[in-house]
Amino acid sequence: MIYAPGDVSRIIEMAWEDRTPFDAIAQVYGLSESGVIDLMRAQLKPSSYRLWRKRVTGRTTKHAKLRSPGVMRAYCPTQYKPRGH
């Protein structure tokens, strides 16, 4: 699939977020976990890609089925703070 630059940026942002599961990316953008991995490999520098893979490998929050049933949100409540004007 071909995504707009803004969509690619948002997918990368969601992939880096600890609490955003791959399922959420698939729901919004139709991109499977392997598709996200391919996109990240293509878009990031090799060292950044390796750092990201190391970070998300085995992380239960990136997989909705492995999450604790008590986690119902995709992000931390303090993650999106209002910005001053």
C-alpha positions, 0 to 999 in steps of 0.5 A: 500500500502507498501511504501519504507522508503524514500517514507514514509519520503517524504509523512510525509514531504509533509504532514507537509508542509503548502502549499502542498495540500493533492491532491499533495500527492494523485497525486504523491503517490496515497494516499488519505487524509484519507490514509495520516492521517492513515500513519501519525497516524502509523508513528508518536508518539501520541503527534506529530500526535495530533500536526500535526492534530491540525495544518492541520485541517481547513487549506485551503492550505492543500485542493486545492479546498479551496485555493485561485485561485491565489496560483498556487504553492505547496511551498513557493519560499524561502522554498528550498534554495540552500545549500552551499558545 
